[in-house]
Amino acid sequence: MAGTRNATVVHAQTPTASGVPKSYGKLVTAFADSIGTGLVFEDAEGVIRFVSITGMKEGELARYQTTPTRGGIPKSYGHLVSAVVNHGTTGLIFEDASGVIRFVTLTGETERELPRN
């Protein structure tokens, strides 16, 4: 550094102009996995979207009211509270209006329910 008169600015990554659409809803959580940082959004209808930190949509989970959809999550599970990655598998955590907390896999299988007293 001594004796130099030039400064260099280095950016880790070029800012993206695309961003994330507001229609994706509220940001629920972020997590790190083997491919990088992921953001999880939930919109007003309960659709859950997974977006990479670069703004690229990675996946989406539909919510259903009465007729199950393949890979969907029942709306009765309530709002998405958080997501976790454990041993390469992503799990979703929901809480319904009665306070029941559900741990659900990305395939929609309920792993565990915890009622609140």
Backbone atoms as SQL, in Angstrom:
CREATE TABLE atoms (id INTEGER PRIMARY KEY, chain TEXT, resi INTEGER, resn TEXT, atom TEXT, x REAL, y REAL, z REAL);
INSERT INTO atoms VALUES
  (1, 'A', 1, 'MET', 'N', 0.820, -1.186, 0.000),
  (2, 'A', 1, 'MET', 'CA', 0.000, 0.000, 0.000),
  (3, 'A', 1, 'MET', 'C', 0.865, 1.252, 0.000),
  (4, 'A', 2, 'ALA', 'N', 2.014, 1.205, 0.577),
  (5, 'A', 2, 'ALA', 'CA', 2.857, 2.398, 0.661),
  (6, 'A', 2, 'ALA', 'C', 3.344, 2.803, -0.718),
  (7, 'A', 3, 'GLY', 'N', 3.235, 4.075, -1.031),
  (8, 'A', 3, 'GLY', 'CA', 3.746, 4.611, -2.268),
  (9, 'A', 3, 'GLY', 'C', 2.794, 4.543, -3.451),
  (10, 'A', 4, 'THR', 'N', 1.606, 3.973, -3.312),
  (11, 'A', 4, 'THR', 'CA', 0.671, 3.917, -4.436),
  (12, 'A', 4, 'THR', 'C', -0.284, 5.087, -4.382),
  (13, 'A', 5, 'ARG', 'N', -0.651, 5.569, -5.557),
  (14, 'A', 5, 'ARG', 'CA', -1.567, 6.697, -5.636),
  (15, 'A', 5, 'ARG', 'C', -2.896, 6.324, -6.282),
  (16, 'A', 6, 'ASN', 'N', -3.041, 5.101, -6.701),
  (17, 'A', 6, 'ASN', 'CA', -4.267, 4.653, -7.367),
  (18, 'A', 6, 'ASN', 'C', -5.105, 3.824, -6.406),
  (19, 'A', 7, 'ALA', 'N', -6.386, 4.003, -6.467),
  (20, 'A', 7, 'ALA', 'CA', -7.314, 3.200, -5.649),
  (21, 'A', 7, 'ALA', 'C', -8.132, 2.316, -6.575),
  (22, 'A', 8, 'THR', 'N', -8.392, 1.124, -6.134),
  (23, 'A', 8, 'THR', 'CA', -9.200, 0.191, -6.909),
  (24, 'A', 8, 'THR', 'C', -10.409, -0.204, -6.079),
  (25, 'A', 9, 'VAL', 'N', -11.574, -0.121, -6.688),
  (26, 'A', 9, 'VAL', 'CA', -12.795, -0.544, -6.024),
  (27, 'A', 9, 'VAL', 'C', -13.166, -1.912, -6.573),
  (28, 'A', 10, 'VAL', 'N', -13.379, -2.864, -5.690),
  (29, 'A', 10, 'VAL', 'CA', -13.715, -4.217, -6.091),
  (30, 'A', 10, 'VAL', 'C', -15.099, -4.544, -5.560),
  (31, 'A', 11, 'HIS', 'N', -15.970, -5.020, -6.430),
  (32, 'A', 11, 'HIS', 'CA', -17.314, -5.450, -6.043),
  (33, 'A', 11, 'HIS', 'C', -17.369, -6.962, -6.047),
  (34, 'A', 12, 'ALA', 'N', -17.969, -7.528, -5.027),
  (35, 'A', 12, 'ALA', 'CA', -18.087, -8.978, -4.950),
  (36, 'A', 12, 'ALA', 'C', -18.997, -9.512, -6.050),
  (37, 'A', 13, 'GLN', 'N', -20.015, -8.771, -6.390),
  (38, 'A', 13, 'GLN', 'CA', -20.953, -9.198, -7.422),
  (39, 'A', 13, 'GLN', 'C', -21.619, -7.976, -7.994),
  (40, 'A', 14, 'THR', 'N', -21.890, -8.008, -9.287),
  (41, 'A', 14, 'THR', 'CA', -22.585, -6.907, -9.930),
  (42, 'A', 14, 'THR', 'C', -24.024, -6.882, -9.440),
  (43, 'A', 15, 'PRO', 'N', -24.542, -5.729, -9.023),
  (44, 'A', 15, 'PRO', 'CA', -25.923, -5.661, -8.552),
  (45, 'A', 15, 'PRO', 'C', -26.897, -6.093, -9.650),
  (46, 'A', 16, 'THR', 'N', -27.919, -6.810, -9.277),
  (47, 'A', 16, 'THR', 'CA', -28.912, -7.264, -10.240),
  (48, 'A', 16, 'THR', 'C', -29.988, -6.198, -10.413),
  (49, 'A', 17, 'ALA', 'N', -30.422, -6.040, -11.643),
  (50, 'A', 17, 'ALA', 'CA', -31.467, -5.056, -11.921),
  (51, 'A', 17, 'ALA', 'C', -32.849, -5.681, -11.834),
  (52, 'A', 18, 'SER', 'N', -32.900, -7.011, -11.874),
  (53, 'A', 18, 'SER', 'CA', -34.199, -7.682, -11.915),
  (54, 'A', 18, 'SER', 'C', -34.923, -7.655, -10.572),
  (55, 'A', 19, 'GLY', 'N', -34.225, -7.919, -9.484),
  (56, 'A', 19, 'GLY', 'CA', -34.850, -7.914, -8.167),
  (57, 'A', 19, 'GLY', 'C', -35.845, -9.040, -7.993),
  (58, 'A', 20, 'VAL', 'N', -36.708, -8.904, -7.003),
  (59, 'A', 20, 'VAL', 'CA', -37.736, -9.896, -6.704),
  (60, 'A', 20, 'VAL', 'C', -39.089, -9.205, -6.820),
  (61, 'A', 21, 'PRO', 'N', -40.023, -9.786, -7.580),
  (62, 'A', 21, 'PRO', 'CA', -41.339, -9.152, -7.724),
  (63, 'A', 21, 'PRO', 'C', -42.063, -9.012, -6.393),
  (64, 'A', 22, 'LYS', 'N', -42.748, -7.911, -6.184),
  (65, 'A', 22, 'LYS', 'CA', -43.530, -7.711, -4.965),
  (66, 'A', 22, 'LYS', 'C', -44.661, -8.724, -4.863),
  (67, 'A', 23, 'SER', 'N', -45.079, -9.280, -6.000),
  (68, 'A', 23, 'SER', 'CA', -46.156, -10.275, -5.997),
  (69, 'A', 23, 'SER', 'C', -45.754, -11.561, -5.286),
  (70, 'A', 24, 'TYR', 'N', -44.467, -11.764, -5.026),
  (71, 'A', 24, 'TYR', 'CA', -44.011, -12.945, -4.289),
  (72, 'A', 24, 'TYR', 'C', -44.428, -12.872, -2.830),
  (73, 'A', 25, 'GLY', 'N', -44.848, -11.701, -2.366),
  (74, 'A', 25, 'GLY', 'CA', -45.308, -11.554, -0.992),
  (75, 'A', 25, 'GLY', 'C', -44.196, -11.158, -0.043),
  (76, 'A', 26, 'LYS', 'N', -44.404, -11.505, 1.227),
  (77, 'A', 26, 'LYS', 'CA', -43.460, -11.118, 2.276),
  (78, 'A', 26, 'LYS', 'C', -42.318, -12.116, 2.379),
  (79, 'A', 27, 'LEU', 'N', -41.147, -11.572, 2.671),
  (80, 'A', 27, 'LEU', 'CA', -39.999, -12.419, 2.956),
  (81, 'A', 27, 'LEU', 'C', -40.228, -13.068, 4.317),
  (82, 'A', 28, 'VAL', 'N', -40.179, -14.394, 4.355),
  (83, 'A', 28, 'VAL', 'CA', -40.412, -15.122, 5.594),
  (84, 'A', 28, 'VAL', 'C', -39.093, -15.446, 6.281),
  (85, 'A', 29, 'THR', 'N', -38.145, -15.927, 5.509),
  (86, 'A', 29, 'THR', 'CA', -36.870, -16.326, 6.094),
  (87, 'A', 29, 'THR', 'C', -35.813, -16.457, 5.009),
  (88, 'A', 30, 'ALA', 'N', -34.594, -16.611, 5.447),
  (89, 'A', 30, 'ALA', 'CA', -33.466, -16.897, 4.566),
  (90, 'A', 30, 'ALA', 'C', -32.681, -18.029, 5.202),
  (91, 'A', 31, 'PHE', 'N', -32.057, -18.850, 4.375),
  (92, 'A', 31, 'PHE', 'CA', -31.243, -19.939, 4.898),
  (93, 'A', 31, 'PHE', 'C', -30.098, -20.233, 3.946),
  (94, 'A', 32, 'ALA', 'N', -29.072, -20.851, 4.477),
  (95, 'A', 32, 'ALA', 'CA', -27.923, -21.253, 3.677),
  (96, 'A', 32, 'ALA', 'C', -27.962, -22.756, 3.478),
  (97, 'A', 33, 'ASP', 'N', -27.702, -23.180, 2.257),
  (98, 'A', 33, 'ASP', 'CA', -27.583, -24.607, 1.990),
  (99, 'A', 33, 'ASP', 'C', -26.363, -24.837, 1.103),
  (100, 'A', 34, 'SER', 'N', -26.244, -26.018, 0.518),
  (101, 'A', 34, 'SER', 'CA', -25.051, -26.359, -0.241),
  (102, 'A', 34, 'SER', 'C', -24.879, -25.543, -1.518),
  (103, 'A', 35, 'ILE', 'N', -25.957, -24.908, -2.010),
  (104, 'A', 35, 'ILE', 'CA', -25.829, -24.129, -3.239),
  (105, 'A', 35, 'ILE', 'C', -25.829, -22.628, -2.988),
  (106, 'A', 36, 'GLY', 'N', -25.906, -22.217, -1.744),
  (107, 'A', 36, 'GLY', 'CA', -25.846, -20.797, -1.424),
  (108, 'A', 36, 'GLY', 'C', -26.976, -20.360, -0.524),
  (109, 'A', 37, 'THR', 'N', -27.222, -19.059, -0.496),
  (110, 'A', 37, 'THR', 'CA', -28.262, -18.499, 0.349),
  (111, 'A', 37, 'THR', 'C', -29.584, -18.491, -0.396),
  (112, 'A', 38, 'GLY', 'N', -30.626, -18.952, 0.265),
  (113, 'A', 38, 'GLY', 'CA', -31.965, -18.963, -0.311),
  (114, 'A', 38, 'GLY', 'C', -32.897, -18.068, 0.468),
  (115, 'A', 39, 'LEU', 'N', -33.804, -17.444, -0.241),
  (116, 'A', 39, 'LEU', 'CA', -34.837, -16.612, 0.369),
  (117, 'A', 39, 'LEU', 'C', -36.174, -17.316, 0.189),
  (118, 'A', 40, 'VAL', 'N', -37.036, -17.223, 1.198),
  (119, 'A', 40, 'VAL', 'CA', -38.338, -17.866, 1.140),
  (120, 'A', 40, 'VAL', 'C', -39.409, -16.801, 1.327),
  (121, 'A', 41, 'PHE', 'N', -40.346, -16.733, 0.376),
  (122, 'A', 41, 'PHE', 'CA', -41.427, -15.751, 0.381),
  (123, 'A', 41, 'PHE', 'C', -42.766, -16.471, 0.476),
  (124, 'A', 42, 'GLU', 'N', -43.778, -15.780, 1.027),
  (125, 'A', 42, 'GLU', 'CA', -45.151, -16.292, 1.047),
  (126, 'A', 42, 'GLU', 'C', -46.068, -15.147, 0.638),
  (127, 'A', 43, 'ASP', 'N', -46.915, -15.394, -0.382),
  (128, 'A', 43, 'ASP', 'CA', -47.822, -14.333, -0.831),
  (129, 'A', 43, 'ASP', 'C', -49.154, -14.415, -0.099),
  (130, 'A', 44, 'ALA', 'N', -50.086, -13.526, -0.429),
  (131, 'A', 44, 'ALA', 'CA', -51.377, -13.430, 0.268),
  (132, 'A', 44, 'ALA', 'C', -52.206, -14.707, 0.142),
  (133, 'A', 45, 'GLU', 'N', -52.031, -15.451, -0.945),
  (134, 'A', 45, 'GLU', 'CA', -52.766, -16.706, -1.132),
  (135, 'A', 45, 'GLU', 'C', -52.058, -17.891, -0.483),
  (136, 'A', 46, 'GLY', 'N', -50.885, -17.642, 0.082),
  (137, 'A', 46, 'GLY', 'CA', -50.143, -18.696, 0.751),
  (138, 'A', 46, 'GLY', 'C', -49.143, -19.420, -0.126),
  (139, 'A', 47, 'VAL', 'N', -49.005, -19.017, -1.390),
  (140, 'A', 47, 'VAL', 'CA', -48.024, -19.660, -2.264),
  (141, 'A', 47, 'VAL', 'C', -46.626, -19.358, -1.729),
  (142, 'A', 48, 'ILE', 'N', -45.810, -20.393, -1.628),
  (143, 'A', 48, 'ILE', 'CA', -44.460, -20.274, -1.099),
  (144, 'A', 48, 'ILE', 'C', -43.487, -20.332, -2.263),
  (145, 'A', 49, 'ARG', 'N', -42.591, -19.357, -2.312),
  (146, 'A', 49, 'ARG', 'CA', -41.602, -19.298, -3.391),
  (147, 'A', 49, 'ARG', 'C', -40.198, -19.279, -2.813),
  (148, 'A', 50, 'PHE', 'N', -39.326, -20.033, -3.465),
  (149, 'A', 50, 'PHE', 'CA', -37.923, -20.103, -3.091),
  (150, 'A', 50, 'PHE', 'C', -37.122, -19.352, -4.143),
  (151, 'A', 51, 'VAL', 'N', -36.303, -18.414, -3.692),
  (152, 'A', 51, 'VAL', 'CA', -35.547, -17.546, -4.589),
  (153, 'A', 51, 'VAL', 'C', -34.096, -17.537, -4.134),
  (154, 'A', 52, 'SER', 'N', -33.174, -17.628, -5.101),
  (155, 'A', 52, 'SER', 'CA', -31.755, -17.545, -4.750),
  (156, 'A', 52, 'SER', 'C', -31.412, -16.101, -4.442),
  (157, 'A', 53, 'ILE', 'N', -30.294, -15.905, -3.811),
  (158, 'A', 53, 'ILE', 'CA', -29.871, -14.561, -3.423),
  (159, 'A', 53, 'ILE', 'C', -29.624, -13.689, -4.652),
  (160, 'A', 54, 'THR', 'N', -29.463, -14.291, -5.819),
  (161, 'A', 54, 'THR', 'CA', -29.266, -13.529, -7.058),
  (162, 'A', 54, 'THR', 'C', -30.591, -13.065, -7.648),
  (163, 'A', 55, 'GLY', 'N', -31.713, -13.477, -7.043),
  (164, 'A', 55, 'GLY', 'CA', -33.028, -13.080, -7.534),
  (165, 'A', 55, 'GLY', 'C', -33.673, -14.109, -8.448),
  (166, 'A', 56, 'MET', 'N', -33.004, -15.220, -8.697),
  (167, 'A', 56, 'MET', 'CA', -33.536, -16.252, -9.586),
  (168, 'A', 56, 'MET', 'C', -34.510, -17.156, -8.826),
  (169, 'A', 57, 'LYS', 'N', -35.711, -17.343, -9.378),
  (170, 'A', 57, 'LYS', 'CA', -36.715, -18.200, -8.739),
  (171, 'A', 57, 'LYS', 'C', -36.280, -19.654, -8.873),
  (172, 'A', 58, 'GLU', 'N', -36.217, -20.342, -7.747),
  (173, 'A', 58, 'GLU', 'CA', -35.772, -21.726, -7.712),
  (174, 'A', 58, 'GLU', 'C', -36.933, -22.715, -7.661),
  (175, 'A', 59, 'GLY', 'N', -38.048, -22.313, -7.066),
  (176, 'A', 59, 'GLY', 'CA', -39.168, -23.230, -6.944),
  (177, 'A', 59, 'GLY', 'C', -40.357, -22.572, -6.290),
  (178, 'A', 60, 'GLU', 'N', -41.455, -23.301, -6.280),
  (179, 'A', 60, 'GLU', 'CA', -42.716, -22.774, -5.750),
  (180, 'A', 60, 'GLU', 'C', -43.546, -23.930, -5.217),
  (181, 'A', 61, 'LEU', 'N', -44.236, -23.686, -4.115),
  (182, 'A', 61, 'LEU', 'CA', -45.162, -24.668, -3.542),
  (183, 'A', 61, 'LEU', 'C', -46.545, -24.054, -3.486),
  (184, 'A', 62, 'ALA', 'N', -47.492, -24.707, -4.121),
  (185, 'A', 62, 'ALA', 'CA', -48.872, -24.226, -4.105),
  (186, 'A', 62, 'ALA', 'C', -49.530, -24.596, -2.787),
  (187, 'A', 63, 'ARG', 'N', -50.566, -23.870, -2.435),
  (188, 'A', 63, 'ARG', 'CA', -51.369, -24.181, -1.242),
  (189, 'A', 63, 'ARG', 'C', -52.755, -24.578, -1.726),
  (190, 'A', 64, 'TYR', 'N', -53.392, -25.510, -1.046),
  (191, 'A', 64, 'TYR', 'CA', -54.734, -25.923, -1.436),
  (192, 'A', 64, 'TYR', 'C', -55.687, -25.860, -0.253),
  (193, 'A', 65, 'GLN', 'N', -56.966, -25.642, -0.573),
  (194, 'A', 65, 'GLN', 'CA', -57.996, -25.538, 0.457),
  (195, 'A', 65, 'GLN', 'C', -58.563, -26.911, 0.805),
  (196, 'A', 66, 'THR', 'N', -59.075, -27.647, -0.192),
  (197, 'A', 66, 'THR', 'CA', -59.707, -28.933, 0.092),
  (198, 'A', 66, 'THR', 'C', -59.143, -30.079, -0.747),
  (199, 'A', 67, 'THR', 'N', -58.876, -29.862, -2.018),
  (200, 'A', 67, 'THR', 'CA', -58.380, -30.921, -2.885),
  (201, 'A', 67, 'THR', 'C', -56.850, -30.907, -2.892),
  (202, 'A', 68, 'PRO', 'N', -56.241, -31.972, -2.385),
  (203, 'A', 68, 'PRO', 'CA', -54.781, -32.004, -2.337),
  (204, 'A', 68, 'PRO', 'C', -54.158, -31.898, -3.734),
  (205, 'A', 69, 'THR', 'N', -53.054, -31.187, -3.805),
  (206, 'A', 69, 'THR', 'CA', -52.274, -31.104, -5.036),
  (207, 'A', 69, 'THR', 'C', -50.932, -31.746, -4.777),
  (208, 'A', 70, 'ARG', 'N', -50.374, -32.342, -5.800),
  (209, 'A', 70, 'ARG', 'CA', -49.084, -33.009, -5.652),
  (210, 'A', 70, 'ARG', 'C', -48.032, -31.984, -5.221),
  (211, 'A', 71, 'GLY', 'N', -47.407, -32.238, -4.103),
  (212, 'A', 71, 'GLY', 'CA', -46.375, -31.343, -3.604),
  (213, 'A', 71, 'GLY', 'C', -46.911, -30.071, -2.976),
  (214, 'A', 72, 'GLY', 'N', -48.227, -29.972, -2.808),
  (215, 'A', 72, 'GLY', 'CA', -48.818, -28.775, -2.218),
  (216, 'A', 72, 'GLY', 'C', -48.904, -28.857, -0.708),
  (217, 'A', 73, 'ILE', 'N', -49.227, -27.737, -0.101),
  (218, 'A', 73, 'ILE', 'CA', -49.348, -27.633, 1.348),
  (219, 'A', 73, 'ILE', 'C', -50.763, -27.168, 1.671),
  (220, 'A', 74, 'PRO', 'N', -51.465, -27.818, 2.615),
  (221, 'A', 74, 'PRO', 'CA', -52.805, -27.366, 2.978),
  (222, 'A', 74, 'PRO', 'C', -52.798, -25.951, 3.561),
  (223, 'A', 75, 'LYS', 'N', -53.767, -25.143, 3.181),
  (224, 'A', 75, 'LYS', 'CA', -53.886, -23.795, 3.745),
  (225, 'A', 75, 'LYS', 'C', -54.186, -23.846, 5.232),
  (226, 'A', 76, 'SER', 'N', -54.787, -24.952, 5.686),
  (227, 'A', 76, 'SER', 'CA', -55.122, -25.092, 7.097),
  (228, 'A', 76, 'SER', 'C', -53.888, -25.150, 7.998),
  (229, 'A', 77, 'TYR', 'N', -52.716, -25.359, 7.423),
  (230, 'A', 77, 'TYR', 'CA', -51.485, -25.376, 8.218),
  (231, 'A', 77, 'TYR', 'C', -51.123, -23.986, 8.724),
  (232, 'A', 78, 'GLY', 'N', -51.775, -22.960, 8.185),
  (233, 'A', 78, 'GLY', 'CA', -51.504, -21.599, 8.629),
  (234, 'A', 78, 'GLY', 'C', -50.393, -20.949, 7.837),
  (235, 'A', 79, 'HIS', 'N', -49.766, -19.966, 8.472),
  (236, 'A', 79, 'HIS', 'CA', -48.717, -19.210, 7.794),
  (237, 'A', 79, 'HIS', 'C', -47.355, -19.844, 7.993),
  (238, 'A', 80, 'LEU', 'N', -46.536, -19.698, 6.974),
  (239, 'A', 80, 'LEU', 'CA', -45.162, -20.151, 7.058),
  (240, 'A', 80, 'LEU', 'C', -44.412, -19.250, 8.031),
  (241, 'A', 81, 'VAL', 'N', -43.741, -19.851, 8.994),
  (242, 'A', 81, 'VAL', 'CA', -43.015, -19.102, 10.014),
  (243, 'A', 81, 'VAL', 'C', -41.521, -19.087, 9.716),
  (244, 'A', 82, 'SER', 'N', -41.002, -20.213, 9.247),
  (245, 'A', 82, 'SER', 'CA', -39.573, -20.314, 9.002),
  (246, 'A', 82, 'SER', 'C', -39.281, -21.515, 8.118),
  (247, 'A', 83, 'ALA', 'N', -38.042, -21.604, 7.689),
  (248, 'A', 83, 'ALA', 'CA', -37.557, -22.763, 6.940),
  (249, 'A', 83, 'ALA', 'C', -36.170, -23.103, 7.467),
  (250, 'A', 84, 'VAL', 'N', -35.838, -24.380, 7.458),
  (251, 'A', 84, 'VAL', 'CA', -34.536, -24.825, 7.939),
  (252, 'A', 84, 'VAL', 'C', -33.948, -25.825, 6.946),
  (253, 'A', 85, 'VAL', 'N', -32.633, -25.926, 6.946),
  (254, 'A', 85, 'VAL', 'CA', -31.949, -26.939, 6.147),
  (255, 'A', 85, 'VAL', 'C', -31.174, -27.814, 7.112),
  (256, 'A', 86, 'ASN', 'N', -31.423, -29.117, 7.038),
  (257, 'A', 86, 'ASN', 'CA', -30.756, -30.068, 7.907),
  (258, 'A', 86, 'ASN', 'C', -30.319, -31.264, 7.070),
  (259, 'A', 87, 'HIS', 'N', -29.042, -31.499, 6.999),
  (260, 'A', 87, 'HIS', 'CA', -28.484, -32.606, 6.210),
  (261, 'A', 87, 'HIS', 'C', -28.946, -32.551, 4.755),
  (262, 'A', 88, 'GLY', 'N', -28.988, -31.367, 4.182),
  (263, 'A', 88, 'GLY', 'CA', -29.339, -31.204, 2.779),
  (264, 'A', 88, 'GLY', 'C', -30.826, -31.210, 2.480),
  (265, 'A', 89, 'THR', 'N', -31.665, -31.365, 3.477),
  (266, 'A', 89, 'THR', 'CA', -33.115, -31.396, 3.277),
  (267, 'A', 89, 'THR', 'C', -33.734, -30.140, 3.873),
  (268, 'A', 90, 'THR', 'N', -34.613, -29.503, 3.096),
  (269, 'A', 90, 'THR', 'CA', -35.281, -28.289, 3.568),
  (270, 'A', 90, 'THR', 'C', -36.584, -28.659, 4.247),
  (271, 'A', 91, 'GLY', 'N', -36.816, -28.095, 5.414),
  (272, 'A', 91, 'GLY', 'CA', -38.061, -28.282, 6.140),
  (273, 'A', 91, 'GLY', 'C', -38.746, -26.941, 6.346),
  (274, 'A', 92, 'LEU', 'N', -40.065, -26.947, 6.323),
  (275, 'A', 92, 'LEU', 'CA', -40.855, -25.735, 6.512),
  (276, 'A', 92, 'LEU', 'C', -41.564, -25.809, 7.848),
  (277, 'A', 93, 'ILE', 'N', -41.707, -24.661, 8.514),
  (278, 'A', 93, 'ILE', 'CA', -42.369, -24.616, 9.814),
  (279, 'A', 93, 'ILE', 'C', -43.556, -23.667, 9.700),
  (280, 'A', 94, 'PHE', 'N', -44.749, -24.195, 10.017),
  (281, 'A', 94, 'PHE', 'CA', -46.001, -23.441, 9.929),
  (282, 'A', 94, 'PHE', 'C', -46.621, -23.301, 11.301),
  (283, 'A', 95, 'GLU', 'N', -47.451, -22.268, 11.469),
  (284, 'A', 95, 'GLU', 'CA', -48.265, -22.132, 12.675),
  (285, 'A', 95, 'GLU', 'C', -49.662, -21.719, 12.242),
  (286, 'A', 96, 'ASP', 'N', -50.678, -22.464, 12.709),
  (287, 'A', 96, 'ASP', 'CA', -52.055, -22.149, 12.325),
  (288, 'A', 96, 'ASP', 'C', -52.719, -21.241, 13.360),
  (289, 'A', 97, 'ALA', 'N', -53.982, -20.891, 13.122),
  (290, 'A', 97, 'ALA', 'CA', -54.719, -19.964, 13.988),
  (291, 'A', 97, 'ALA', 'C', -54.892, -20.506, 15.405),
  (292, 'A', 98, 'SER', 'N', -54.867, -21.827, 15.573),
  (293, 'A', 98, 'SER', 'CA', -55.000, -22.435, 16.904),
  (294, 'A', 98, 'SER', 'C', -53.669, -22.552, 17.619),
  (295, 'A', 99, 'GLY', 'N', -52.596, -22.164, 16.947),
  (296, 'A', 99, 'GLY', 'CA', -51.280, -22.232, 17.562),
  (297, 'A', 99, 'GLY', 'C', -50.548, -23.539, 17.343),
  (298, 'A', 100, 'VAL', 'N', -51.099, -24.443, 16.523),
  (299, 'A', 100, 'VAL', 'CA', -50.411, -25.704, 16.248),
  (300, 'A', 100, 'VAL', 'C', -49.227, -25.421, 15.327),
  (301, 'A', 101, 'ILE', 'N', -48.073, -25.919, 15.713),
  (302, 'A', 101, 'ILE', 'CA', -46.850, -25.748, 14.934),
  (303, 'A', 101, 'ILE', 'C', -46.585, -27.051, 14.193),
  (304, 'A', 102, 'ARG', 'N', -46.361, -26.932, 12.880),
  (305, 'A', 102, 'ARG', 'CA', -46.130, -28.120, 12.055),
  (306, 'A', 102, 'ARG', 'C', -44.787, -28.022, 11.349),
  (307, 'A', 103, 'PHE', 'N', -44.050, -29.125, 11.366),
  (308, 'A', 103, 'PHE', 'CA', -42.803, -29.251, 10.634),
  (309, 'A', 103, 'PHE', 'C', -43.113, -30.091, 9.396),
  (310, 'A', 104, 'VAL', 'N', -42.887, -29.523, 8.227),
  (311, 'A', 104, 'VAL', 'CA', -43.308, -30.151, 6.977),
  (312, 'A', 104, 'VAL', 'C', -42.135, -30.219, 6.011),
  (313, 'A', 105, 'THR', 'N', -42.016, -31.332, 5.279),
  (314, 'A', 105, 'THR', 'CA', -40.983, -31.446, 4.256),
  (315, 'A', 105, 'THR', 'C', -41.435, -30.706, 3.002),
  (316, 'A', 106, 'LEU', 'N', -40.510, -30.516, 2.064),
  (317, 'A', 106, 'LEU', 'CA', -40.854, -29.841, 0.810),
  (318, 'A', 106, 'LEU', 'C', -41.833, -30.645, -0.028),
  (319, 'A', 107, 'THR', 'N', -41.959, -31.932, 0.236),
  (320, 'A', 107, 'THR', 'CA', -42.920, -32.754, -0.502),
  (321, 'A', 107, 'THR', 'C', -44.309, -32.689, 0.127),
  (322, 'A', 108, 'GLY', 'N', -44.454, -31.929, 1.223),
  (323, 'A', 108, 'GLY', 'CA', -45.757, -31.757, 1.848),
  (324, 'A', 108, 'GLY', 'C', -46.072, -32.760, 2.937),
  (325, 'A', 109, 'GLU', 'N', -45.115, -33.589, 3.322),
  (326, 'A', 109, 'GLU', 'CA', -45.337, -34.580, 4.372),
  (327, 'A', 109, 'GLU', 'C', -45.120, -33.947, 5.741),
  (328, 'A', 110, 'THR', 'N', -46.099, -34.115, 6.626),
  (329, 'A', 110, 'THR', 'CA', -45.984, -33.582, 7.978),
  (330, 'A', 110, 'THR', 'C', -45.080, -34.504, 8.788),
  (331, 'A', 111, 'GLU', 'N', -43.993, -33.943, 9.280),
  (332, 'A', 111, 'GLU', 'CA', -43.051, -34.711, 10.072),
  (333, 'A', 111, 'GLU', 'C', -43.429, -34.733, 11.542),
  (334, 'A', 112, 'ARG', 'N', -43.950, -33.609, 12.011),
  (335, 'A', 112, 'ARG', 'CA', -44.255, -33.477, 13.448),
  (336, 'A', 112, 'ARG', 'C', -45.222, -32.336, 13.662),
  (337, 'A', 113, 'GLU', 'N', -46.104, -32.491, 14.631),
  (338, 'A', 113, 'GLU', 'CA', -47.022, -31.408, 15.053),
  (339, 'A', 113, 'GLU', 'C', -46.835, -31.171, 16.542),
  (340, 'A', 114, 'LEU', 'N', -46.801, -29.905, 16.909),
  (341, 'A', 114, 'LEU', 'CA', -46.693, -29.537, 18.314),
  (342, 'A', 114, 'LEU', 'C', -47.869, -28.620, 18.672),
  (343, 'A', 115, 'PRO', 'N', -48.837, -29.129, 19.423),
  (344, 'A', 115, 'PRO', 'CA', -49.941, -28.269, 19.856),
  (345, 'A', 115, 'PRO', 'C', -49.467, -27.319, 20.956),
  (346, 'A', 116, 'ARG', 'N', -50.110, -26.171, 21.030),
  (347, 'A', 116, 'ARG', 'CA', -49.775, -25.219, 22.084),
  (348, 'A', 116, 'ARG', 'C', -50.910, -25.184, 23.093),
  (349, 'A', 117, 'ASN', 'N', -50.542, -25.080, 24.355),
  (350, 'A', 117, 'ASN', 'CA', -51.537, -25.079, 25.441),
  (351, 'A', 117, 'ASN', 'C', -51.846, -23.675, 25.875);
